[in-house]
Amino acid sequence: MNWLTRHWYRHRLRHSPYRDLFLPPDSSTLISLDCETTSLDPHRAELVTIAATPIKGNRILTSHALTLTLAAPESLSAGSVRIHRLRHQDLVHGVTAEQAITALVDFIGNHPLVGYHIRYDKSILDRYARHFLGFPLPNPLIEVSDIYQRKLDRLLPNAYHDISMEAISRHLDVPLPARHDALDDALAAALIYVRLTQGEMPMLQSK
């Protein structure tokens, strides 16, 4: 979100508690975030779980992590259950979509968001935020696979690189996440970010 759009929202929300979200981003803390949804289509996908954990310097503050489970959305199908393994009965006590997006916005503030395929997550969260709060999330995005790709390109220009989360995790020697679990994926993205930004890029090992 550019400065002009931020200024416009700050004026529009001048009497709202959300006004300060549109101040310049606070990069003193980053937020690693992941969502599990009912579909891979960002225009139709509904949220099932959201997880976020703060990163401060080289520390991942897991004790301050946020995990939100939503009530089962209408589009929860057998196909999506096979992916994230959350059934209707697992979501009986989930919060409403409005409660979830409000809690998330309160948690992330205007800190930059870190993630793997973070643009997909934000596109869905923006849809919910516009619907319930009247604005998209202003948070800048940090895509860990982009950082990884740039660093690899400097080591091995013009080579093909596998940038799946599993391949990145193996190369950087960070724990492989239990995929399709929002908190595990958020922690994995946080570990990858810290490894890429706080240490040397390891050489790829020949198979």
C-alpha positions as CSV (number, residue, x, y, z in Angstrom):
1,M,0.0,0.0,0.0
2,N,1.5,3.3,-1.1
3,W,1.7,6.4,1.1
4,L,-1.1,8.2,-0.7
5,T,-3.5,5.3,-0.1
6,R,-2.4,5.1,3.5
7,H,-3.0,8.9,3.9
8,W,-6.5,8.5,2.4
9,Y,-7.4,5.7,4.8
10,R,-6.0,7.6,7.8
11,H,-8.3,10.5,6.9
12,R,-11.3,8.2,6.2
13,L,-10.7,6.4,9.5
14,R,-9.8,9.5,11.6
15,H,-12.5,8.6,14.2
16,S,-11.8,4.9,14.1
17,P,-9.6,2.8,16.4
18,Y,-8.0,1.4,13.3
19,R,-6.6,4.7,12.1
20,D,-3.1,4.0,13.4
21,L,-2.9,0.9,11.2
22,F,-2.2,3.3,8.3
23,L,0.9,4.9,9.9
24,P,4.2,4.0,8.3
25,P,4.8,0.2,8.9
26,D,6.5,-0.8,12.2
27,S,9.3,-3.1,11.2
28,S,10.7,-3.5,14.7
29,T,8.7,-6.7,14.8
30,L,7.6,-8.9,11.9
31,I,4.7,-11.3,11.9
32,S,4.9,-14.7,10.3
33,L,1.5,-15.7,9.1
34,D,-0.3,-18.6,7.5
35,C,-3.9,-19.5,6.8
36,E,-5.7,-22.8,6.0
37,T,-8.6,-22.4,3.7
38,T,-11.3,-24.3,1.9
39,S,-10.0,-23.7,-1.6
40,L,-6.9,-22.6,-3.6
41,D,-9.0,-20.0,-5.4
42,P,-8.4,-16.7,-3.5
43,H,-11.7,-15.3,-4.8
44,R,-13.8,-18.1,-3.3
45,A,-11.7,-19.6,-0.5
46,E,-13.0,-19.4,3.0
47,L,-10.8,-19.3,6.1
48,V,-10.6,-22.4,8.4
49,T,-7.6,-21.5,10.6
50,I,-5.2,-18.6,11.0
51,A,-1.9,-18.6,12.8
52,A,0.7,-15.9,13.4
53,T,3.8,-15.6,15.4
54,P,6.1,-12.5,16.0
55,I,9.7,-12.3,14.9
56,K,12.0,-9.8,16.6
57,G,15.5,-9.8,15.3
58,N,16.7,-13.4,15.3
59,R,14.1,-14.5,17.8
60,I,10.8,-16.2,17.0
61,L,8.4,-15.4,19.8
62,T,6.5,-18.7,19.8
63,S,5.1,-18.0,23.3
64,H,3.2,-15.1,21.8
65,A,1.8,-16.9,18.8
66,L,-1.8,-16.5,17.8
67,T,-4.0,-19.4,16.6
68,L,-7.6,-18.9,15.5
69,T,-10.0,-21.6,14.5
70,L,-13.1,-20.5,12.7
71,A,-16.5,-22.0,12.7
72,A,-17.0,-24.4,9.8
73,P,-17.7,-22.4,6.6
74,E,-20.3,-23.4,4.2
75,S,-17.7,-24.4,1.5
76,L,-15.9,-26.9,3.8
77,S,-15.9,-30.0,1.6
78,A,-14.5,-33.5,1.8
79,G,-11.8,-32.4,-0.5
80,S,-10.6,-29.5,1.7
81,V,-10.9,-31.7,4.8
82,R,-8.4,-34.2,3.2
83,I,-5.9,-31.3,2.9
84,H,-6.0,-29.7,6.3
85,R,-7.7,-32.6,8.2
86,L,-10.2,-30.3,10.0
87,R,-13.7,-31.7,10.0
88,H,-17.0,-29.9,10.8
89,Q,-16.9,-31.4,14.3
90,D,-13.4,-30.1,14.8
91,L,-14.7,-26.5,14.1
92,V,-17.8,-26.6,16.3
93,H,-16.4,-24.2,18.8
94,G,-14.7,-22.0,16.2
95,V,-15.1,-18.2,16.2
96,T,-17.0,-16.3,13.6
97,A,-15.2,-14.8,10.6
98,E,-15.7,-11.3,12.0
99,Q,-14.3,-12.2,15.4
100,A,-11.3,-13.9,13.7
101,I,-10.4,-11.0,11.4
102,T,-10.8,-8.5,14.2
103,A,-8.5,-10.5,16.5
104,L,-6.0,-10.9,13.8
105,V,-5.9,-7.2,12.9
106,D,-5.5,-6.4,16.6
107,F,-2.6,-8.8,16.8
108,I,-0.6,-7.9,13.7
109,G,-1.1,-4.1,13.9
110,N,0.9,-2.5,11.1
111,H,3.8,-4.8,11.2
112,P,5.1,-6.4,8.0
113,L,3.9,-9.9,7.3
114,V,6.3,-12.8,6.6
115,G,5.2,-16.0,4.9
116,Y,5.4,-18.7,2.2
117,H,3.0,-17.8,-0.6
118,I,2.0,-14.8,1.7
119,R,0.3,-12.9,-1.2
120,Y,-2.3,-15.7,-1.4
121,D,-3.0,-15.5,2.3
122,K,-3.2,-11.7,2.3
123,S,-5.6,-11.6,-0.7
124,I,-8.1,-13.7,1.3
125,L,-7.6,-11.7,4.5
126,D,-8.1,-8.5,2.5
127,R,-11.4,-9.8,1.3
128,Y,-12.5,-10.5,4.9
129,A,-11.1,-7.2,6.2
130,R,-12.9,-5.2,3.5
131,H,-16.2,-7.0,4.3
132,F,-16.1,-6.6,8.1
133,L,-13.9,-3.6,8.7
134,G,-14.1,-1.6,5.5
135,F,-10.4,-1.6,4.5
136,P,-7.7,-4.0,3.2
137,L,-4.8,-4.9,5.4
138,P,-2.1,-2.2,5.0
139,N,0.8,-4.5,6.0
140,P,3.8,-4.9,3.7
141,L,4.6,-8.5,2.6
142,I,7.9,-10.4,2.9
143,E,7.9,-13.6,0.8
144,V,10.5,-16.1,2.0
145,S,10.7,-17.9,-1.3
146,D,11.6,-14.7,-3.0
147,I,14.5,-14.1,-0.6
148,Y,15.6,-17.7,-1.1
149,Q,15.4,-17.4,-4.9
150,R,17.4,-14.2,-5.0
151,K,20.2,-15.6,-2.8
152,L,20.3,-18.8,-4.8
153,D,20.5,-16.8,-8.1
154,R,23.6,-15.1,-6.8
155,L,25.2,-18.4,-6.0
156,L,24.1,-20.3,-9.1
157,P,22.9,-17.9,-11.8
158,N,20.5,-19.3,-14.4
159,A,20.1,-22.6,-12.7
160,Y,16.8,-24.3,-11.9
161,H,15.9,-24.1,-8.2
162,D,13.2,-26.0,-6.3
163,I,11.5,-23.4,-4.1
164,S,9.0,-25.6,-2.5
165,M,8.9,-25.2,1.3
166,E,10.1,-28.7,1.8
167,A,13.1,-28.1,-0.5
168,I,13.9,-24.8,1.1
169,S,13.7,-26.3,4.6
170,R,16.0,-29.2,3.7
171,H,18.6,-26.9,2.2
172,L,18.6,-24.5,5.1
173,D,18.5,-27.4,7.6
174,V,15.4,-26.1,9.4
175,P,12.6,-28.5,10.6
176,L,10.2,-29.6,8.0
177,P,6.7,-28.4,8.9
178,A,3.7,-30.7,9.3
179,R,2.2,-29.2,6.1
180,H,-1.4,-27.8,6.0
181,D,-1.2,-26.9,9.7
182,A,-1.4,-23.1,10.0
183,L,0.8,-22.7,13.1
184,D,3.5,-25.2,11.8
185,D,3.6,-23.4,8.5
186,A,3.8,-20.0,10.1
187,L,6.7,-21.2,12.3
188,A,8.4,-22.8,9.3
189,A,8.3,-19.6,7.4
190,A,9.6,-17.7,10.4
191,L,12.5,-20.1,10.7
192,I,13.3,-19.8,7.0
193,Y,13.2,-16.0,7.2
194,V,15.6,-15.9,10.2
195,R,17.9,-18.4,8.6
196,L,18.1,-16.5,5.4
197,T,18.5,-13.0,6.9
198,Q,20.7,-13.8,10.0
199,G,23.2,-16.4,8.6
200,E,25.2,-17.4,5.5
201,M,23.4,-19.1,2.7
202,P,24.7,-22.8,2.7
203,M,25.9,-24.3,-0.6
204,L,23.6,-26.8,-2.2
205,Q,24.8,-30.4,-1.8
206,S,25.0,-32.5,-5.0
207,K,22.8,-35.6,-4.9
